[in-house]
Amino acid sequence: MDRKIRQSRSLQTKLKTRAEPDSQEMYIEGYFAVFGRETELWPGAFEEIAPEAFDETLSNDIRALINHDTTLVLGRTKANTLELKTDNYGLWGRVKINTNDTDAVNLYERVKRGDVDQCSFGFNILEEITDWRDDGTVKWTITKIDLHEVSVCTFPAYEDTGIQARKAEVDQHRKRQLEQKKKQLRERVKKCLSS
């Protein structure tokens, strides 16, 4: 798979809002990724994120966005308005809402009401394990990620470019398998004819 293709993955989650009672501080928090959960990208193709996938990337300058829109920044790790960490379950994050930003406050209220409850993250795959299964399916286990952003989303979706690259990889593998089977069949036929 081309490592330069930027990926995004989504998760329906239980985002929560929280307001500090003695201050004006408001937060949106929840899991942006879950470890060890096999996700079906399309029939017969699966993906899973390994627990160590984020180990080397959380020191990046990561942004929290609204719907992957780079003009709608909710928080940033460099500014200490986005906190990210991993635990046994997945990648957890908390965004401190800027109360002077109407887009951020409006999103906070939408999450609070339950109108928006999904999230996503944008990244590049640095390392992965591919398992071509005997039943014809394939599973990728992503072991190392270069994380760029996390997003609170209305309709999170997989990036078409990333999925198309995955499909092309599967098509190439299946083509190689078919060529190998043809070659084996020709050799068996040749062997039978020479006997």
Phi, psi and omega in degrees: 000141179290115183289347182279347181283120180287133184249159166217147178227149185239164182207128170278124189223181176252075175294144180235153172250151179211136176240135177283124186297325184268001181220181178267008186286134179233147183224148165245130182216155178162188181267129178265342177208150180237136181274150171067014179256117180284123180249133178273116179284318172201167184307122178090001181231124187233158179216149180214148178255126179284151181301334182269001188301327184262002188305322186258008187242347185290348175274356175297162173274093188259142178253151168255127185238167170259119177053037179063015182273115184291350176271353181242074183274123177272322183194173184206138181297321180299327181268003182060028175254358173228125177246129177231140175203160177250152172221194182295336184273317183172203179267113181256144178217155176224128180250127175275119185282132174280110184291349176268358181257109185295326177298316181293316180294319178297319177296317177307313181293324178293320176294317181302319180282345183091007179288328177239123183216021182236159180215172185204167175217145180252136189197172168244144176275124178261321179214145178204162176246131179253128179243103175276105187279154181298334182277007178092355178270169179225146177224130174255132172249113182279121185252344179210127185237145168254100186276133179250318185203158169238148183226143167268126192232148172280309178229082180290146180211156174289143177293130179301321183297318180294318180291321179297322177295319177299315181297320179298321178297317179295317179300317179297318180297314181295324177295316177298319178298316180297317178298321179294319179295320177298316180298315179297321179294317178299319179295321179293319179296316179299319180295318179294320180292328181278350181278000000 
